[in-house]
Structures are given as C-alpha cells and as structure tokens.
Amino acid sequence: MGAVLDVEKVDRPELAKHDSTILDLVFIMDCTASMGSYIDSARSNIRSIVEEIVVSEKSDIRLALIEYRDHPPQDTTFVTRVHDFTAKSNKMKRWLEHCQAQGGGDAPEAVADGLHDALKLSWRAESTKICVLISDARPHGLDPNGDDFPNGCPAGLDPIKVVREMAAKRITLYVVGVEPPIVRYRDFFMSLAYITGGQYVPMVASKLLAKVIIGAVREEISLERLMQEAQADIDREMQKAEAEGVSEKEKAKRINNIFASKNMRAKQMHNSFGAASSLAQDCYSKCVDMSEIKSVFSSKPSTPPAAFTSTMPTAETTYDLMEDQHVNEEQSSRVYQKWQNRRK
C-alpha cells in the first residue's frame, strides 16, 4: 500500500503577493432535509479534495463552511451557521460531521443569508477566492408559489446585490445546482455565477461532488494565472473596446483573441450542461435586484421540470478536467466579467 499524504504537513510553497495558488475556498451548503447525500459526499471526500488541489496546484489552501437552512417559523434550528477559514482539512471534516440534513419548511431556503455570510469571512487579500454554493432550492422572493416569504429574505438581504458585492471583492461563485429540484430556477442560479465570472454546474449524482469541486478550483486557478500574465494586454484592448462602444460579447471575443495570439492554455472542466443561458447573461444578470428578476420570472410561462430532461446531466456525466486546452469563448466571457468587476 502506498504512503498516504498527510495534508496537514504538506510543504506550503512560499508565494508572492497575488499569487493565484493562494486559495481561500468556501462551501456554502444547504443543510435542509433533502441534501443529505451531498453533505455526506462532502464529508467523505474533503481530505481527497484538499490533497489533490495542494499537490496538483501547489496551493496554500484554507477552507471555510457556511451552513444554511431557513428563517423561523419555517425552521427553528438556525438560519446560518458559519465556520471561518482554517488550513486544516481535519477541522473542516469535523465541521461537516456535525452538519446534518434536516428541516427546511417551505420550498425556498435562506440562500441570500448563506451568500451574505461569505462576505464576512476573513478572506486573505492576495488569495484566489472561490465560493461553492451547493443547493437544491431557490431563495425567497423569486417564485411566490410555495414561498411563505414571497417578498424576499426576511432579513432584507437581496442575493443579486450580495453577489455583486462578492464580485467586487474578487470572490468567484460556483453554483452546484441539484437537479431536477432546482431546474426551473437554473437560469437564475446561472446568473448568480455569471455575475462573478463563475459557473453553474448542474448535478444529479452526489458521488461526483468532489470531482466537480476539484475540477472547478483547478480551472479557476488556471484562469487566474492567465489573467495575471495577460493583464496589460487585456487592459489595453478593453480600453480600446470601450472607446469603440462594442458589445460585451465582442469584448469577450477580443480577450479570447489575446489568449489565442499568445498560445495561452487553460484547464477546462467538462460542463456541457452548465454554460450560462442567454436569459442568465443578457437579462437576469443585468437586473438591479430580486424584485426586477421576480417580475421577469413571473412574466414567463411556467415550464414543467420534465421539459428540461434533454438539457440535464445524467448519472454518467463525468465532469472530466481537460488539461492544456485553448481558452474557449465561455471562459473568455467569464474572464471579461472578472475584468469588469475588478476595475470598479
């Protein structure tokens, strides 16, 4: 039997300021009754997740966990429970061992509260900042059907505004959407990720959660590196594009051309069902707040979940991470979102 890597004793590389391998990674987990298999998967695989990221990316990694359920009277246990950053995977595992799937009340959950608590964590200024939201339910205030708080989060938090704050702090959001329960709200969750330059990743099999988290983190680190290397060229080209008044799609295309001209390569997680839709990119992500999104959502005819079957992943979907790939248009679009957020 081969030697087991002790993650707590892995040599941490001495990293320069703003090095993309200084990683702060947060799990924001829906801990209501339907999420048991995903909590179990995170708990069982947290050590292997950290091992692979540390070894493959030479990362100085810290972990945090935010658990959320719902507001009373829908749930009387807790709204959120926050565990700030630690460098010890064993500590993260202990947090997950105490994380139980129960309660929840009505259909929506305290998504806005979970996202908002991420803003208050002790992020390192120089780190690559990634949040992974794992959820099978919408936030309050999107769809009034089955929502006991149809006007939105009782604490007054707006997930669209919160996500924009995350983007301003250089926090990239990945949303693992548990389908089919969340599928009707897929475009909304796609827009949350898109605003920050992240991805929506639909899942139907909790056993693949670790693979998705590893793939997402490694792809994100590779994009951060490329952005740093090409920063001056991107700045010049975007300033020129803005002076010309070109569209966001054209700006993303020009960023893609920069990467291509320099033969710059990135890692890509196979996520064929998660690319941001035109509704997410061109409509929801441009809305000012949840009330505006709710208005748009309510104006569209309801689509039964069965209609999404052809665009959903299956239990055989692999989410393979492909190395040394040409930067694609979807990645360039995400890089543009990051560039736009960071110049504000």
Residue pairs with C-beta under 8 A, 6 or more apart in sequence:
5 51
5 55
7 47
7 50
7 51
7 54
7 89
8 88
8 89
8 90
10 51
10 54
10 55
12 60
13 21
13 58
13 60
15 21
15 22
15 60
15 126
17 126
18 126
18 228
19 126
20 128
20 221
20 224
20 225
20 228
21 57
21 58
21 59
21 60
21 128
21 221
22 59
22 60
22 124
22 126
22 127
22 128
23 53
23 57
23 59
23 60
23 61
23 62
23 127
23 128
23 130
23 217
23 221
24 61
24 62
24 64
24 85
24 121
24 123
24 124
24 127
24 128
24 129
24 130
25 53
25 61
25 62
25 63
25 64
25 130
25 132
25 217
26 63
26 64
26 65
26 66
26 118
26 121
26 130
26 131
26 132
27 42
27 63
27 64
27 65
27 66
27 132
27 134
28 66
28 68
28 114
28 115
28 117
28 118
28 131
28 132
28 133
28 134
28 135
29 35
29 38
29 39
29 42
29 65
29 66
29 67
29 68
29 99
29 114
29 134
29 135
30 38
30 68
30 69
30 109
30 111
30 114
30 134
30 135
30 136
30 137
31 39
31 67
31 68
31 69
31 81
31 99
31 100
31 101
31 102
32 69
32 70
32 75
32 101
32 102
32 103
32 104
32 109
32 137
33 101
33 102
33 103
33 104
34 101
34 104
34 136
34 137
34 178
34 181
35 101
35 134
35 135
35 136
35 178
36 101
37 206
38 134
38 176
38 178
38 206
38 209
39 96
39 99
39 100
39 101
40 206
41 206
41 207
41 209
41 210
42 96
42 134
42 209
42 210
43 93
43 96
43 97
43 99
45 209
45 210
46 63
46 89
46 92
46 93
46 96
47 89
47 90
47 93
48 210
49 210
49 213
49 214
50 61
50 63
50 89
50 92
51 89
52 214
53 59
53 61
53 214
53 217
53 218
54 61
56 218
57 217
57 218
57 221
59 221
61 87
62 85
62 86
62 87
62 124
62 127
63 85
63 86
63 87
63 89
63 91
63 92
64 82
64 83
64 84
64 85
64 86
64 118
64 121
65 82
65 83
65 92
65 95
65 96
65 99
66 80
66 81
66 82
66 83
66 114
66 117
66 118
67 78
67 80
67 81
67 82
67 83
67 99
67 114
68 79
68 80
68 81
68 109
68 110
68 111
68 113
68 114
68 117
69 75
69 77
69 78
69 79
69 80
69 103
69 104
69 109
69 110
70 79
70 103
70 104
70 105
70 106
70 108
70 109
70 110
71 79
71 110
71 113
71 140
71 149
71 153
71 154
71 155
73 105
74 103
74 104
74 105
74 106
74 148
75 103
75 104
75 105
76 103
77 102
77 103
79 110
79 113
79 155
80 110
80 113
80 114
80 117
82 117
82 120
82 121
83 92
83 95
84 121
84 122
85 121
85 122
85 123
86 92
104 137
105 148
106 146
106 147
106 148
106 149
107 137
107 138
107 145
107 146
107 147
108 137
108 138
108 139
108 140
108 141
108 142
108 143
108 146
108 147
108 149
109 135
109 137
109 138
109 139
109 140
110 139
110 140
110 153
111 133
111 135
111 137
111 138
111 139
111 140
111 159
112 139
112 140
112 152
112 153
112 155
112 157
112 158
112 159
112 162
113 153
113 155
113 157
114 133
115 131
115 133
115 157
115 159
115 162
115 163
115 166
115 173
115 192
116 157
116 162
118 131
118 166
118 171
119 162
119 165
119 166
119 169
119 171
123 129
123 169
123 171
128 172
128 220
128 221
128 224
129 169
129 170
129 171
129 172
130 171
130 172
130 173
130 174
130 198
130 216
130 217
130 220
131 166
131 171
131 172
131 173
131 174
132 174
132 175
132 176
132 213
132 216
133 173
133 174
133 175
133 176
133 189
133 192
134 176
134 178
134 209
135 175
135 176
135 177
135 178
135 182
135 189
136 177
136 178
136 181
136 182
137 181
137 182
138 182
138 185
138 188
139 152
139 153
139 159
139 290
140 147
140 149
140 150
140 151
140 152
140 153
140 154
141 147
141 149
141 150
141 151
141 152
141 153
141 158
141 290
141 291
141 294
142 185
142 188
142 290
142 293
142 294
142 297
143 184
143 185
143 294
143 297
143 298
144 150
144 298
152 158
152 290
152 291
153 159
158 289
158 290
159 192
159 290
160 191
160 192
160 195
160 287
160 288
160 289
160 290
160 293
161 289
163 173
163 192
163 195
163 196
164 195
166 173
166 196
167 195
167 196
167 197
167 337
167 338
167 341
168 341
168 344
170 338
170 341
170 342
171 196
172 196
172 197
172 198
172 220
172 338
173 192
173 193
173 195
173 196
173 198
174 193
174 198
174 199
174 200
174 201
174 216
174 220
175 189
175 190
175 192
175 193
175 198
175 199
175 200
175 201
176 201
176 203
176 209
176 212
177 183
177 186
177 189
177 200
177 201
177 202
177 203
178 203
178 204
179 186
179 202
179 203
179 204
179 308
179 312
179 313
180 204
180 305
180 308
180 312
182 189
183 202
183 305
183 308
183 312
184 302
184 303
184 305
184 308
186 200
186 202
186 277
186 308
187 277
187 279
187 280
187 284
188 280
188 284
188 293
188 297
189 200
190 200
190 274
190 276
190 277
190 280
190 284
191 276
191 279
191 280
191 281
191 283
191 284
191 285
191 287
191 293
192 200
193 199
193 200
193 276
194 200
194 276
194 280
194 281
194 285
194 334
194 337
195 285
195 337
195 341
196 337
196 338
196 341
197 334
197 335
197 337
197 338
197 341
198 220
198 334
199 216
199 269
199 271
199 274
199 276
199 334
200 274
200 276
200 280
201 212
201 216
201 269
201 271
201 274
201 319
202 273
202 274
202 312
202 313
203 209
203 212
203 313
204 312
204 313
204 314
204 315
204 317
205 315
205 317
208 317
208 318
208 319
211 318
211 319
212 269
212 319
214 321
215 267
215 269
215 270
215 319
215 320
215 321
216 269
218 267
218 269
218 321
219 266
219 267
219 268
219 269
219 321
219 331
221 267
222 266
222 267
223 266
223 327
223 331
223 334
223 335
226 259
226 264
226 266
226 327
226 335
227 234
227 335
227 338
227 339
229 262
229 264
230 258
230 259
230 262
230 264
233 258
233 262
234 255
234 258
234 335
234 339
235 339
237 254
237 255
237 258
238 251
238 254
238 255
238 336
238 339
241 250
241 251
241 254
242 251
246 254
248 333
248 336
249 333
251 336
252 329
252 332
252 333
252 335
252 336
253 329
253 332
255 332
255 335
255 336
255 339
256 327
256 328
256 329
256 332
259 266
259 326
259 327
259 332
260 326
260 327
264 327
265 324
265 325
265 326
265 327
266 325
266 326
266 327
266 331
267 321
267 322
267 323
267 324
267 325
268 321
268 322
268 325
268 328
268 331
269 319
269 320
269 321
269 322
270 318
270 319
270 320
270 321
270 322
271 319
273 311
273 312
273 313
273 317
275 330
276 330
276 333
281 333
283 296
284 293
284 296
287 293
287 296
327 335
